[in-house]
Amino acid sequence: MGGSLFRKLFVVYAGVLAAIVLVVALVLSALTAGRMVEDRRKSLESAAAMASQVMRSYLAGSMDRERLADTIDMIGYIADARIYALRYDRGSLQAAADQLGDGSEADRTLVADLNALLDGRTVFHTRSYSAKLDTDVLLAGFPLEAEDGRIGGILMYAPMDRMRQDIRNMVMLLGAIAVGAMALGAVAIGWLSRGIVRPIRTMQEAAVRLASGERSEPVPVSTRDEIGRLARAFNHMQAQLERTENVRRGFIANVSHELRTPLTSIQGFLQGMLDGLVRPEDMRAHLLLMMDEVRRLGKLTGEVLDLAKLQSGTTTLVKEPVDIRALATETMAALSGLPGSKRLDMSVAAGAPLMVYADADRIRQVLVNLLGNAVKFTPEGGSVHVGMDRDGDTVTLYVRDSGIGIPEEELPLVFEKFHRVDRTGNPAFGGSGLGLNIAKTIIELHRGTITALRRPEGGTEFVVRLPAT
């Protein structure tokens, strides 16, 4: 079915409503017509009972023939029916049937009805009143009984014209009600359909603007149904896309800045050498400075590529049972043995092995980053301590230092890309600002968590939680 969603909804709803109204109207018409016929049968049955009582009084001699006729006519007038009280037996009925011969279909039906009355059965059906009068009647026949048994029957003919007119009036009334219900239903369906389509059209327009790069206002949410939930989901998606776009732009700007700084430095040194501004005895010092900038540039490039790979979803973790206590001990020993290392109190809490199901190389990368930062920001004579414990299915690792600490307002930001806590420009505290973001990404790929805390006594504490084996 082509066309708009509104047209489709309206046609479907209107079609269903019309079918329901039509079926209900037909069923009600049939039930009402049947009820009217049943009520008519009962009224004729009551009239026949009165006529039968009057007939028995006549047979008992307490009523003359003229009064009998008047009383029967009065009962027929009240019941709106013509009443015949017939006294006959099998023999007289058979004689009448023989006299009629083949007769007409109406005559044969009448003989069958009279036989049924002698059998004690009632008859009730529609038949033609006579061949001369073009009208149908309800024929109701009831046995006529005396003290000595059945002596005939009472036949009642009620015209169908009035009943049919009442049924037609009832059907017209139901039809008018059905048309009114369909009209009101069409208005309600139109309102409901527009209420469904309007927010969808709004979301469509917002999606087109979003796809073309324009900023779109949030879609209004006025309901709590599926459409409202869809609108809220759309607004959430739009907010996430805007946030992602802002992060992307910030990432590009930060990478460009971080690349430009060492490149500018290297270019300056080289230009000075080419222009003869660098004395021969200073050449080695300048070359060492350029080497430092090249190393910084290489580290930044490696971290950017590593982060892109981790966040692309293509990284495959080689998970296996790993003793995180032993891994932390090895990492700390490697860092403390580096040339020019500070004199720090560095320790790993002793205890039994603590096994986690993880990629050992990636967890070592996290430990190098956390311990490297702790060493970098802790002054001579300070301490760096690694503790750990197990609680149920979780192993928790703590990296605590007595360094300069992280300001409280900076704690929610330390895991963001290119965020640096130190803004003094001290080369000793330099870095790309990607290490903690990479560590957080690795931990989350292991279905773990990492948080940063400011220690009351000074320094910083990082808490890592990983699933135990």
C-alpha positions as CSV (number, residue, x, y, z in Angstrom):
1,M,0.0,0.0,0.0
2,G,1.6,3.3,-1.1
3,G,1.1,6.8,0.4
4,S,1.9,8.3,3.8
5,L,1.9,6.5,7.1
6,F,-1.1,8.6,8.2
7,R,-3.2,7.4,5.2
8,K,-2.2,3.8,5.8
9,L,-3.2,4.0,9.5
10,F,-6.4,5.8,8.7
11,V,-7.5,3.3,6.1
12,V,-6.6,0.3,8.2
13,Y,-8.3,1.7,11.4
14,A,-11.3,2.9,9.5
15,G,-11.7,-0.4,7.7
16,V,-11.5,-2.4,10.9
17,L,-14.0,0.0,12.6
18,A,-16.4,-0.3,9.7
19,A,-16.2,-4.1,9.7
20,I,-16.8,-4.2,13.5
21,V,-19.7,-1.8,13.4
22,L,-21.3,-3.7,10.4
23,V,-21.0,-7.0,12.1
24,V,-22.3,-5.7,15.4
25,A,-25.2,-4.0,13.6
26,L,-26.1,-7.2,11.7
27,V,-25.9,-9.3,14.9
28,L,-28.0,-6.9,16.9
29,S,-30.5,-6.7,14.0
30,A,-30.8,-10.5,13.9
31,L,-31.0,-10.8,17.7
32,T,-33.6,-8.0,18.0
33,A,-35.7,-9.5,15.1
34,G,-35.6,-12.9,16.7
35,R,-36.5,-11.4,20.1
36,M,-39.5,-9.6,18.5
37,V,-40.7,-12.8,16.9
38,E,-40.3,-14.7,20.2
39,D,-42.2,-12.0,22.1
40,R,-45.0,-12.3,19.4
41,R,-45.1,-16.0,19.8
42,K,-45.5,-15.7,23.6
43,S,-48.3,-13.1,23.3
44,L,-50.1,-15.4,20.8
45,E,-49.7,-18.3,23.2
46,S,-51.2,-16.3,26.0
47,A,-54.1,-15.4,23.8
48,A,-54.6,-19.0,22.8
49,A,-54.7,-20.0,26.4
50,M,-57.5,-17.5,27.1
51,A,-59.4,-18.7,23.9
52,S,-59.0,-22.3,25.0
53,Q,-60.5,-21.5,28.4
54,V,-63.4,-19.7,26.8
55,M,-64.0,-22.7,24.5
56,R,-64.1,-25.1,27.4
57,S,-66.6,-22.8,29.1
58,Y,-68.7,-22.9,26.0
59,L,-68.5,-26.7,25.8
60,A,-69.5,-27.0,29.4
61,G,-72.7,-25.1,28.6
62,S,-71.9,-22.0,30.7
63,M,-71.7,-19.7,27.6
64,D,-73.8,-19.5,24.5
65,R,-72.5,-19.4,20.9
66,E,-73.0,-15.6,20.4
67,R,-71.1,-14.8,23.6
68,L,-68.4,-17.2,22.6
69,A,-68.0,-15.4,19.2
70,D,-67.9,-12.0,20.9
71,T,-65.3,-13.1,23.5
72,I,-63.1,-14.8,20.8
73,D,-63.2,-11.6,18.7
74,M,-62.3,-9.5,21.7
75,I,-59.3,-11.7,22.5
76,G,-58.2,-11.5,18.8
77,Y,-58.5,-7.7,18.9
78,I,-56.3,-7.5,21.9
79,A,-53.7,-9.9,20.5
80,D,-54.0,-8.3,17.0
81,A,-54.7,-11.7,15.5
82,R,-57.5,-13.6,13.8
83,I,-58.5,-16.6,16.0
84,Y,-60.2,-19.8,14.9
85,A,-61.3,-22.3,17.5
86,L,-61.9,-25.6,15.7
87,R,-63.5,-28.7,17.0
88,Y,-62.6,-31.8,15.0
89,D,-61.2,-35.3,15.2
90,R,-59.2,-37.6,13.0
91,G,-62.1,-38.8,11.1
92,S,-63.5,-35.4,10.2
93,L,-60.1,-34.1,9.3
94,Q,-59.4,-37.1,7.0
95,A,-62.8,-36.6,5.3
96,A,-61.9,-32.9,4.7
97,A,-58.6,-33.9,3.3
98,D,-60.2,-36.4,1.0
99,Q,-62.6,-33.8,-0.2
100,L,-59.8,-31.4,-1.0
101,G,-58.0,-34.0,-3.0
102,D,-54.6,-32.9,-4.2
103,G,-55.5,-29.3,-3.3
104,S,-53.0,-26.5,-3.0
105,E,-49.7,-26.4,-1.0
106,A,-51.4,-24.1,1.5
107,D,-54.3,-26.6,2.0
108,R,-51.9,-29.6,2.5
109,T,-49.9,-27.5,5.0
110,L,-53.0,-26.7,6.9
111,V,-54.1,-30.3,7.1
112,A,-50.6,-31.2,8.4
113,D,-50.8,-28.5,11.0
114,L,-54.2,-29.7,12.2
115,N,-52.9,-33.2,12.6
116,A,-50.0,-31.9,14.6
117,L,-52.5,-30.2,17.0
118,L,-54.3,-33.5,17.6
119,D,-50.9,-35.0,18.4
120,G,-50.5,-32.4,21.1
121,R,-47.8,-30.4,19.3
122,T,-47.9,-26.7,18.7
123,V,-47.1,-25.1,15.3
124,F,-45.5,-21.7,14.6
125,H,-44.4,-20.6,11.2
126,T,-44.9,-18.0,8.5
127,R,-47.3,-18.7,5.7
128,S,-49.5,-17.0,3.2
129,Y,-52.9,-16.1,4.6
130,S,-54.8,-16.9,1.4
131,A,-54.2,-17.1,-2.3
132,K,-56.4,-14.0,-2.8
133,L,-54.7,-11.8,-0.2
134,D,-51.1,-11.0,-1.0
135,T,-49.9,-11.0,2.6
136,D,-48.0,-13.2,5.0
137,V,-49.0,-14.0,8.5
138,L,-47.6,-15.7,11.6
139,L,-49.5,-18.9,12.1
140,A,-49.6,-20.1,15.7
141,G,-51.5,-23.3,16.4
142,F,-52.2,-24.7,19.9
143,P,-54.1,-28.0,20.8
144,L,-57.6,-27.5,22.2
145,E,-58.2,-29.9,25.1
146,A,-61.4,-30.8,27.0
147,E,-61.8,-33.0,30.0
148,D,-62.2,-36.1,27.8
149,G,-59.1,-35.3,25.8
150,R,-58.0,-33.3,22.7
151,I,-61.0,-32.2,20.7
152,G,-59.4,-29.9,18.1
153,G,-57.2,-26.8,18.0
154,I,-56.9,-23.1,18.1
155,L,-55.4,-21.4,15.0
156,M,-54.2,-17.8,15.3
157,Y,-53.2,-15.7,12.3
158,A,-51.1,-12.5,13.1
159,P,-50.2,-10.2,10.2
160,M,-46.6,-9.8,9.5
161,D,-46.8,-6.2,8.1
162,R,-46.6,-4.4,11.5
163,M,-43.8,-6.7,12.8
164,R,-41.9,-6.2,9.6
165,Q,-42.3,-2.4,9.8
166,D,-41.1,-2.6,13.4
167,I,-38.1,-4.6,12.3
168,R,-37.4,-2.1,9.5
169,N,-37.6,0.8,11.9
170,M,-35.2,-1.0,14.3
171,V,-32.8,-1.7,11.5
172,M,-32.9,1.9,10.4
173,L,-32.2,3.0,13.9
174,L,-29.3,0.6,14.3
175,G,-28.0,1.8,10.9
176,A,-28.2,5.4,12.0
177,I,-26.3,4.5,15.2
178,A,-23.7,2.6,13.1
179,V,-23.2,5.6,10.8
180,G,-22.8,7.9,13.7
181,A,-20.4,5.6,15.4
182,M,-18.3,5.3,12.2
183,A,-18.3,9.1,11.8
184,L,-17.2,9.6,15.4
185,G,-14.7,6.8,15.0
186,A,-13.3,8.3,11.9
187,V,-12.7,11.6,13.7
188,A,-11.0,9.7,16.6
189,I,-8.9,7.6,14.2
190,G,-7.8,10.8,12.4
191,W,-6.8,12.4,15.7
192,L,-5.0,9.3,16.9
193,S,-3.2,8.7,13.6
194,R,-2.0,12.3,13.4
195,G,-0.9,12.0,17.0
196,I,1.2,8.9,16.0
197,V,2.5,10.4,12.7
198,R,3.3,13.9,14.0
199,P,6.3,13.0,16.3
200,I,7.6,10.5,13.6
201,R,7.6,13.3,11.0
202,T,9.4,15.6,13.5
203,M,12.0,12.9,14.1
204,Q,12.3,12.4,10.3
205,E,13.0,16.1,9.8
206,A,15.5,16.2,12.7
207,A,17.3,13.1,11.3
208,V,17.6,14.8,7.9
209,R,19.0,18.0,9.5
210,L,21.4,15.8,11.6
211,A,22.5,13.9,8.5
212,S,23.3,17.2,6.7
213,G,25.5,18.3,9.6
214,E,23.0,20.9,11.0
215,R,22.4,21.1,14.7
216,S,18.8,20.0,15.6
217,E,16.8,20.8,18.7
218,P,15.6,17.8,20.8
219,V,12.3,16.3,19.7
220,P,9.5,17.2,22.1
221,V,8.4,14.2,24.2
222,S,4.8,14.4,25.4
223,T,3.8,10.8,25.9
224,R,5.1,7.8,27.8
225,D,4.1,5.2,25.2
226,E,6.2,3.6,22.5
227,I,6.3,6.8,20.4
228,G,7.4,8.7,23.5
229,R,10.1,6.1,24.2
230,L,11.2,6.3,20.6
231,A,11.5,10.1,20.8
232,R,13.5,9.9,24.0
233,A,15.8,7.3,22.3
234,F,16.2,9.6,19.3
235,N,17.1,12.5,21.6
236,H,19.6,10.3,23.4
237,M,21.1,9.2,20.1
238,Q,21.3,12.8,18.9
239,A,23.0,13.9,22.1
240,Q,25.5,11.0,21.9
241,L,26.3,11.9,18.2
242,E,26.9,15.5,19.2
243,R,29.1,14.4,22.1
244,T,30.9,12.0,19.8
245,E,31.4,14.8,17.2
246,N,32.7,17.2,19.9
247,V,35.1,14.5,21.1
248,R,36.2,13.8,17.5
249,R,36.9,17.5,16.9
250,G,38.7,17.8,20.2
251,F,40.7,14.7,19.5
252,I,41.8,16.0,16.1
253,A,42.7,19.4,17.6
254,N,44.7,17.8,20.4
255,V,46.5,15.4,18.1
256,S,47.3,18.3,15.8
257,H,48.6,20.4,18.7
258,E,50.6,17.5,20.1
259,L,52.2,16.7,16.7
260,R,52.9,20.4,15.9
261,T,54.9,21.0,19.1
262,P,57.7,18.5,18.6
263,L,57.7,19.1,14.8
264,T,58.1,22.8,15.4
265,S,60.9,22.2,17.9
266,I,62.7,19.9,15.5
267,Q,62.2,22.3,12.6
268,G,63.6,25.1,14.7
269,F,66.7,23.2,15.6
270,L,67.3,22.1,12.0
271,Q,66.8,25.6,10.7
272,G,69.3,26.9,13.2
273,M,71.9,24.3,12.1
274,L,71.3,25.1,8.4
275,D,71.6,28.8,9.0
276,G,74.9,28.3,10.9
277,L,73.5,29.6,14.1
278,V,74.5,26.6,16.1
279,R,78.1,26.4,17.2
280,P,79.9,23.1,16.5
281,E,80.4,22.4,20.2
282,D,76.6,22.8,20.8
283,M,75.7,20.5,17.9
284,R,75.5,17.3,19.9
285,A,73.3,18.9,22.6
286,H,70.9,20.1,19.9
287,L,70.8,16.6,18.3
288,L,70.0,15.0,21.7
289,L,67.1,17.5,22.1
290,M,65.8,16.6,18.6
291,M,66.1,12.9,19.5
292,D,64.0,13.5,22.6
293,E,61.3,15.2,20.5
294,V,61.4,12.3,18.0
295,R,60.9,9.8,20.8
296,R,58.0,11.9,22.1
297,L,56.6,12.1,18.6
298,G,56.9,8.3,18.2
299,K,55.4,7.6,21.6
300,L,52.4,9.9,20.8
301,T,51.9,8.3,17.4
302,G,52.0,4.8,19.0
303,E,49.5,5.7,21.7
304,V,47.1,7.2,19.2
305,L,47.3,4.1,17.0
306,D,46.9,1.8,20.0
307,L,43.9,3.8,21.3
308,A,42.3,3.8,17.9
309,K,42.8,0.0,17.6
310,L,41.4,-0.6,21.1
311,Q,38.3,1.5,20.5
312,S,37.6,0.2,17.0
313,G,36.4,-3.2,18.4
314,T,38.9,-5.1,16.4
315,T,41.3,-5.9,19.3
316,T,41.4,-9.5,20.2
317,L,42.3,-10.2,23.8
318,V,44.3,-13.4,24.5
319,K,42.8,-14.2,27.9
320,E,44.2,-16.8,30.3
321,P,44.5,-17.2,34.0
322,V,47.0,-14.6,35.2
323,D,48.5,-14.1,38.7
324,I,48.1,-10.4,39.0
325,R,50.2,-10.2,42.2
326,A,53.2,-11.7,40.4
327,L,52.5,-9.4,37.3
328,A,52.5,-6.3,39.6
329,T,55.7,-7.4,41.3
330,E,57.5,-7.9,37.9
331,T,56.3,-4.6,36.6
332,M,57.4,-2.7,39.7
333,A,60.8,-4.3,39.6
334,A,61.3,-3.3,36.0
335,L,60.3,0.3,36.7
336,S,62.5,0.6,39.8
337,G,65.5,-0.8,37.8
338,L,65.4,1.9,35.1
339,P,68.4,4.2,34.9
340,G,67.9,7.4,36.8
341,S,65.1,6.0,38.9
342,K,64.0,8.0,41.9
343,R,64.7,6.8,45.4
344,L,61.2,5.7,46.4
345,D,59.7,3.2,48.8
346,M,58.1,0.8,46.2
347,S,56.3,-2.3,47.4
348,V,53.7,-4.9,46.4
349,A,51.6,-6.4,49.2
350,A,52.7,-10.0,49.9
351,G,50.2,-12.9,49.9
352,A,48.9,-15.9,47.9
353,P,48.5,-15.7,44.2
354,L,45.4,-13.8,43.0
355,M,44.2,-15.2,39.6
356,V,42.3,-13.1,37.1
357,Y,41.1,-14.2,33.6
358,A,42.8,-11.6,31.4
359,D,45.3,-10.7,28.6
360,A,48.6,-10.5,30.5
361,D,50.3,-8.1,28.1
362,R,47.4,-5.6,28.2
363,I,47.1,-5.8,32.0
364,R,50.9,-5.2,32.2
365,Q,50.3,-2.2,29.9
366,V,47.8,-0.8,32.5
367,L,50.2,-1.5,35.4
368,V,53.1,0.3,33.6
369,N,50.9,3.3,33.0
370,L,49.6,3.5,36.6
371,L,52.9,2.8,38.3
372,G,54.7,5.1,35.8
373,N,52.4,8.0,36.7
374,A,52.8,7.2,40.4
375,V,56.6,7.3,40.1
376,K,56.5,10.5,38.0
377,F,54.3,12.5,40.4
378,T,55.9,11.3,43.6
379,P,58.9,13.2,44.9
380,E,62.2,11.7,46.2
381,G,61.7,9.8,49.4
382,G,58.0,9.1,48.8
383,S,56.2,5.8,48.5
384,V,54.4,3.8,45.8
385,H,52.4,0.8,47.1
386,V,50.4,-1.9,45.3
387,G,47.8,-3.8,47.3
388,M,45.1,-6.3,46.2
389,D,42.4,-8.5,47.6
390,R,39.6,-10.7,46.4
391,D,35.8,-10.3,47.2
392,G,33.7,-13.1,45.7
393,D,34.2,-13.1,41.9
394,T,36.1,-9.8,41.8
395,V,39.8,-9.1,42.3
396,T,40.6,-5.5,43.4
397,L,44.0,-3.9,42.8
398,Y,45.0,-0.6,44.5
399,V,47.9,1.6,43.3
400,R,48.7,4.2,46.0
401,D,51.3,6.9,46.0
402,S,52.3,9.8,48.3
403,G,52.8,12.2,45.4
404,I,51.3,15.6,44.6
405,G,47.8,14.2,44.2
406,I,45.0,15.1,41.9
407,P,42.7,18.1,42.7
408,E,39.2,17.0,43.6
409,E,37.6,18.8,40.6
410,E,40.0,17.0,38.2
411,L,39.2,13.4,39.3
412,P,36.2,13.0,36.9
413,L,38.4,14.1,34.0
414,V,41.6,12.1,34.4
415,F,40.5,9.3,32.1
416,E,39.5,11.7,29.2
417,K,41.7,11.9,26.1
418,F,44.6,14.4,26.2
419,H,43.6,15.6,29.7
420,R,46.6,16.6,31.8
421,V,46.4,17.3,35.5
422,D,49.6,19.4,35.5
423,R,49.4,22.6,33.6
424,T,52.8,24.1,34.8
425,G,54.6,23.0,31.6
426,N,57.3,21.2,33.7
427,P,59.0,18.8,31.3
428,A,59.3,16.2,34.1
429,F,55.5,15.9,34.1
430,G,55.0,15.9,30.4
431,G,53.0,13.3,28.6
432,S,50.5,12.7,25.8
433,G,47.4,12.6,28.0
434,L,46.4,9.3,26.5
435,G,47.8,6.8,28.9
436,L,44.9,6.7,31.4
437,N,42.3,6.7,28.7
438,I,44.1,3.6,27.1
439,A,44.2,2.0,30.6
440,K,40.5,2.6,31.1
441,T,39.7,1.2,27.7
442,I,41.7,-2.0,28.4
443,I,40.1,-2.5,31.8
444,E,36.6,-2.1,30.3
445,L,37.4,-4.6,27.5
446,H,38.1,-7.0,30.4
447,R,34.6,-6.2,31.8
448,G,36.2,-4.4,34.8
449,T,36.3,-0.9,36.2
450,I,38.9,1.7,37.1
451,T,38.5,4.7,39.3
452,A,40.8,7.5,40.7
453,L,40.6,8.8,44.3
454,R,42.4,11.5,46.2
455,R,43.9,10.1,49.4
456,P,43.2,12.1,52.6
457,E,46.8,12.0,53.7
458,G,48.0,13.1,50.3
459,G,48.7,11.4,47.0
460,T,46.5,9.5,44.6
461,E,44.9,6.0,44.6
462,F,43.8,4.1,41.5
463,V,41.3,1.2,42.1
464,V,41.1,-1.5,39.4
465,R,38.5,-4.3,39.6
466,L,38.7,-7.3,37.4
467,P,36.7,-10.6,37.2
468,A,38.5,-13.4,39.1
469,T,39.0,-16.9,37.6
